[in-house]
Amino acid sequence: MPTAGLGISRAEAGDATAAKRAQQTLDAAMALIDPVWGGVFQYSEAGSWSHPHFEKIMSSRHNICGNTARL
């Protein structure tokens, strides 16, 4: 499955399926935002967006913020 960034690039080129997938991915990734201390957790565990790995890496924050801003 392509990353959200690749999906957004394809969506910008007119691919409606890629746009839908990218939007779904970014909507689900909202669960990785720390509601208490802020920031973005690196990834989720256990095959579910609702189980974030409690580690915050700057590149993860940059990727989510940058991709979200593109939509």
DSSP file (Angstrom, degrees, kcal/mol; ACC not computed):
  #  RESIDUE AA STRUCTURE BP1 BP2  ACC     N-H-->O    O-->H-N    N-H-->O    O-->H-N    TCO  KAPPA ALPHA  PHI   PSI    X-CA   Y-CA   Z-CA
    1    1 A M              0   0    0      0, 0.0     2,-0.0     0, 0.0     0, 0.0   0.000 360.0 360.0 360.0 135.8    0.0    0.0    0.0
    2    2 A P        -     0   0    0      0, 0.0     2,-0.0     0, 0.0     0, 0.0  -0.291 360.0-103.3 -69.9 156.4    1.4    3.4   -0.9
    3    3 A T     >  -     0   0    0      1,-0.1     4,-2.4     4,-0.0     5,-0.2  -0.273  33.7-105.8 -70.1 165.6    2.2    6.0    1.8
    4    4 A A  H  > S+     0   0    0      1,-0.2     4,-2.6     2,-0.2     5,-0.2   0.892 121.0  55.2 -60.7 -39.5   -0.1    8.9    2.4
    5    5 A G  H  > S+     0   0    0      2,-0.2     4,-2.2     1,-0.2    -1,-0.2   0.911 109.4  45.3 -61.2 -43.3    2.3   11.2    0.7
    6    6 A L  H  > S+     0   0    0      2,-0.2     4,-2.4     1,-0.2    -1,-0.2   0.906 112.6  52.3 -66.1 -41.4    2.4    9.1   -2.4
    7    7 A G  H  X S+     0   0    0     -4,-2.4     4,-2.4     1,-0.2    -2,-0.2   0.890 109.2  49.4 -60.7 -39.8   -1.4    8.8   -2.3
    8    8 A I  H  X S+     0   0    0     -4,-2.6     4,-2.7     2,-0.2    -1,-0.2   0.911 109.3  51.9 -66.8 -41.8   -1.7   12.6   -2.1
    9    9 A S  H  X S+     0   0    0     -4,-2.2     4,-1.0     1,-0.2    -2,-0.2   0.916 112.0  46.3 -60.2 -42.8    0.7   13.1   -5.0
   10   10 A R  H  <>S+     0   0    0     -4,-2.4     5,-2.2     1,-0.2     3,-0.3   0.887 111.0  52.8 -66.7 -38.0   -1.5   10.7   -7.1
   11   11 A A  H ><5S+     0   0    0     -4,-2.4     3,-2.0     1,-0.2    -2,-0.2   0.903 104.8  54.8 -63.3 -40.9   -4.6   12.5   -5.9
   12   12 A E  H 3<5S+     0   0    0     -4,-2.7    -1,-0.2     1,-0.3    -2,-0.2   0.773 104.7  55.5 -62.9 -25.0   -3.2   15.8   -7.0
   13   13 A A  T 3<5S-     0   0    0     -4,-1.0    -1,-0.3    -3,-0.3    -2,-0.2   0.409 132.8 -92.0 -87.8   1.9   -2.7   14.2  -10.4
   14   14 A G  T < 5S+     0   0    0     -3,-2.0     2,-1.0     1,-0.2    -3,-0.2   0.526  76.3 144.1 105.8   6.8   -6.4   13.3  -10.6
   15   15 A D     >< -     0   0    0     -5,-2.2     4,-1.9     1,-0.2    -1,-0.2  -0.702  26.3-172.5 -84.4 103.6   -6.5    9.8   -9.1
   16   16 A A  H  > S+     0   0    0     -2,-1.0     4,-2.1     1,-0.2    -1,-0.2   0.845  83.3  54.0 -66.7 -35.4   -9.8    9.7   -7.1
   17   17 A T  H  > S+     0   0    0      2,-0.2     4,-2.3     1,-0.2    -1,-0.2   0.915 109.0  48.5 -65.6 -42.3   -9.1    6.3   -5.5
   18   18 A A  H  > S+     0   0    0      1,-0.2     4,-2.7     2,-0.2     5,-0.2   0.880 109.2  54.0 -64.4 -37.6   -5.7    7.5   -4.2
   19   19 A A  H  X S+     0   0    0     -4,-1.9     4,-2.2     2,-0.2    -1,-0.2   0.915 109.4  47.6 -62.8 -42.8   -7.4   10.6   -2.8
   20   20 A K  H  X S+     0   0    0     -4,-2.1     4,-2.3     2,-0.2    -2,-0.2   0.921 113.6  47.1 -64.9 -44.3   -9.9    8.5   -0.9
   21   21 A R  H  X S+     0   0    0     -4,-2.3     4,-2.4     2,-0.2    -2,-0.2   0.914 112.3  49.4 -64.5 -43.5   -7.2    6.2    0.5
   22   22 A A  H  X S+     0   0    0     -4,-2.7     4,-2.5     1,-0.2     5,-0.2   0.913 111.5  49.3 -62.9 -42.1   -4.9    9.1    1.5
   23   23 A Q  H  X S+     0   0    0     -4,-2.2     4,-2.5    -5,-0.2    -2,-0.2   0.912 111.4  49.3 -63.8 -42.6   -7.9   10.8    3.3
   24   24 A Q  H  X S+     0   0    0     -4,-2.3     4,-2.3     2,-0.2    -2,-0.2   0.907 111.8  49.4 -62.6 -41.9   -8.8    7.6    5.1
   25   25 A T  H  X S+     0   0    0     -4,-2.4     4,-2.2     2,-0.2    -2,-0.2   0.932 113.5  44.8 -64.0 -46.5   -5.2    7.1    6.2
   26   26 A L  H  X S+     0   0    0     -4,-2.5     4,-0.7     2,-0.2    -2,-0.2   0.870 111.6  53.1 -68.9 -35.6   -4.8   10.7    7.5
   27   27 A D  H >< S+     0   0    0     -4,-2.5     3,-0.8    -5,-0.2     4,-0.2   0.934 112.8  44.4 -61.5 -44.9   -8.1   10.5    9.2
   28   28 A A  H >< S+     0   0    0     -4,-2.3     3,-1.8     1,-0.2    -2,-0.2   0.862 105.3  62.5 -67.1 -35.6   -7.1    7.3   11.0
   29   29 A A  H >< S+     0   0    0     -4,-2.2     3,-2.3     1,-0.3    -1,-0.2   0.655  80.7  82.4 -66.7 -14.9   -3.7    8.8   11.8
   30   30 A M  G X< S+     0   0    0     -3,-0.8     3,-1.5    -4,-0.7    -1,-0.3   0.772  79.0  69.3 -58.9 -24.1   -5.3   11.5   13.9
   31   31 A A  G <  S+     0   0    0     -3,-1.8    -1,-0.3     1,-0.3    -2,-0.2   0.648  88.3  65.4 -68.1 -14.0   -5.4    8.8   16.6
   32   32 A L  G <  S+     0   0    0     -3,-2.3     9,-3.3    -4,-0.1     2,-0.5   0.505  76.8 102.6 -86.8  -4.6   -1.6    9.2   16.8
   33   33 A I  B <  S-A   40   0A   0     -3,-1.5     7,-0.2     7,-0.2     6,-0.1  -0.681  78.7-124.5 -81.5 128.6   -1.8   12.7   18.1
   34   34 A D     >  -     0   0    0      5,-2.3     4,-1.2    -2,-0.5    -2,-0.1  -0.617  20.2-164.2 -74.8 112.5   -1.2   12.9   21.8
   35   35 A P  T  4 S+     0   0    0      0, 0.0    -1,-0.2     0, 0.0     4,-0.1   0.665  83.5  41.6 -74.8 -15.2   -4.2   14.7   23.3
   36   36 A V  T  4 S+     0   0    0      2,-0.1    -2,-0.1    -3,-0.0    -3,-0.0   0.906 131.0  14.8 -96.2 -55.0   -2.5   15.4   26.6
   37   37 A W  T  4 S-     0   0    0      1,-0.2    -3,-0.0     2,-0.0     2,-0.0   0.478 100.3-128.1-103.1  -5.1    1.0   16.5   25.9
   38   38 A G     <  +     0   0    0     -4,-1.2    -1,-0.2     1,-0.2    -2,-0.1  -0.162  60.6  93.3  80.1 178.4    0.7   17.2   22.2
   39   39 A G  S    S-     0   0    0     -6,-0.1    -5,-2.3    -4,-0.1     2,-0.4  -0.233  73.9 -80.3  86.0 179.7    3.0   15.9   19.5
   40   40 A V  B     -A   33   0A   0     -7,-0.2    17,-0.5    17,-0.1    -7,-0.2  -0.982  32.0-127.8-128.0 129.0    2.6   12.8   17.3
   41   41 A F        -     0   0    0     -9,-3.3    15,-0.2    -2,-0.4    13,-0.1  -0.423  26.7-119.6 -70.8 152.8    3.4    9.2   18.3
   42   42 A Q  S    S-     0   0    0     13,-2.8     2,-0.3    11,-0.6    -1,-0.1   0.897  76.0 -33.0 -64.8 -45.1    5.6    7.4   15.8
   43   43 A Y        -     0   0    0     10,-0.4    10,-3.6    12,-0.2     2,-0.3  -0.953  61.5 -99.7-163.8 174.2    3.2    4.5   14.9
   44   44 A S  B     -B   52   0B   0      8,-0.3     2,-0.2    -2,-0.3     3,-0.2  -0.745  30.4-147.6-107.6 159.9    0.4    2.3   16.2
   45   45 A E    >   +     0   0    0      6,-3.7     3,-1.5    -2,-0.3     6,-0.3  -0.669  67.9  38.8-117.9 172.1    0.7   -1.3   17.4
   46   46 A A  T 3  S-     0   0    0      1,-0.3    -1,-0.1    -2,-0.2     3,-0.1   0.712 120.3 -73.5  62.3  24.8   -1.5   -4.4   17.4
   47   47 A G  T 3  S+     0   0    0     -3,-0.2     2,-0.4     1,-0.2    -1,-0.3   0.742 109.6 103.5  67.4  22.2   -2.8   -3.7   13.9
   48   48 A S  S X  S-     0   0    0     -3,-1.5     3,-1.3     3,-0.2    -3,-0.3  -0.999  70.3-139.9-140.5 138.9   -5.0   -0.9   15.2
   49   49 A W  T 3  S+     0   0    0     -2,-0.4    -1,-0.1     1,-0.2    -3,-0.1   0.688 101.2  68.2 -66.7 -17.6   -4.8    2.9   15.0
   50   50 A S  T 3  S+     0   0    0      1,-0.2    -1,-0.2    -5,-0.1    -4,-0.1   0.322  87.1  69.1 -89.2   9.9   -6.0    3.1   18.6
   51   51 A H  S <  S-     0   0    0     -3,-1.3    -6,-3.7    -6,-0.3    -1,-0.2  -0.618  73.3-171.3-123.4  71.6   -2.9    1.5   20.1
   52   52 A P  B     -B   44   0B   0      0, 0.0     2,-0.6     0, 0.0    -8,-0.3  -0.314  27.2-121.6 -67.8 145.7   -0.1    4.1   19.6
   53   53 A H        -     0   0    0    -10,-3.6     2,-2.7     2,-0.1   -11,-0.6  -0.782  30.0-127.4 -81.4 121.3    3.5    3.3   20.3
   54   54 A F  S    S+     0   0    0     -2,-0.6     2,-0.4   -13,-0.1    -1,-0.1  -0.330  73.8 103.6 -80.3  64.8    4.4    5.9   23.0
   55   55 A E        -     0   0    0     -2,-2.7   -13,-2.8   -12,-0.2     2,-0.6  -0.988  56.3-151.4-141.0 132.2    7.5    7.3   21.3
   56   56 A K        -     0   0    0     -2,-0.4     2,-0.4   -15,-0.2   -15,-0.2  -0.926  13.2-176.8-112.6 120.4    7.5   10.6   19.5
   57   57 A I    >>  -     0   0    0     -2,-0.6     4,-1.6   -17,-0.5     3,-0.9  -0.946  28.8-132.7-116.0 133.4   10.0   11.1   16.7
   58   58 A M  H 3> S+     0   0    0     -2,-0.4     4,-2.6     1,-0.3     5,-0.2   0.853 105.3  57.2 -56.2 -38.5   10.3   14.5   15.0
   59   59 A S  H 3> S+     0   0    0      1,-0.2     4,-2.4     2,-0.2    -1,-0.3   0.850 104.2  53.3 -64.8 -32.2   10.2   12.9   11.5
   60   60 A S  H <> S+     0   0    0     -3,-0.9     4,-2.3     2,-0.2     5,-0.2   0.924 110.5  46.8 -65.4 -43.9    6.8   11.3   12.3
   61   61 A R  H  X S+     0   0    0     -4,-1.6     4,-2.5   -21,-0.2     5,-0.3   0.921 112.2  50.5 -63.2 -43.9    5.4   14.7   13.3
   62   62 A H  H  X S+     0   0    0     -4,-2.6     4,-2.7     1,-0.2     5,-0.2   0.920 110.9  48.9 -60.8 -45.0    6.8   16.3   10.2
   63   63 A N  H  X S+     0   0    0     -4,-2.4     4,-2.5     2,-0.2     5,-0.3   0.930 114.1  43.9 -63.7 -46.9    5.3   13.7    7.9
   64   64 A I  H  X S+     0   0    0     -4,-2.3     4,-2.4     2,-0.2     5,-0.2   0.938 117.0  45.6 -66.1 -45.7    1.8   13.8    9.4
   65   65 A C  H  X S+     0   0    0     -4,-2.5     4,-2.1    -5,-0.2    -2,-0.2   0.928 115.3  47.3 -63.1 -44.9    1.7   17.6    9.6
   66   66 A G  H  X S+     0   0    0     -4,-2.7     4,-1.0    -5,-0.3    -2,-0.2   0.912 114.9  44.6 -64.3 -43.7    3.1   18.0    6.1
   67   67 A N  H  X S+     0   0    0     -4,-2.5     4,-0.7    -5,-0.2     3,-0.3   0.888 112.4  51.8 -69.5 -38.6    0.7   15.5    4.5
   68   68 A T  H >< S+     0   0    0     -4,-2.4     3,-1.0    -5,-0.3    -1,-0.2   0.901 106.5  54.5 -63.8 -40.0   -2.3   16.9    6.4
   69   69 A A  H 3< S+     0   0    0     -4,-2.1    -1,-0.2     1,-0.2    -2,-0.2   0.785 100.7  61.0 -64.8 -26.7   -1.5   20.4    5.2
   70   70 A R  H 3<        0   0    0     -4,-1.0    -1,-0.2    -3,-0.3    -2,-0.2   0.731 360.0 360.0 -73.5 -21.5   -1.5   19.1    1.6
   71   71 A L    <<        0   0    0     -3,-1.0    -1,-0.2    -4,-0.7    -2,-0.2   0.484 360.0 360.0 -84.1 360.0   -5.2   18.0    1.7
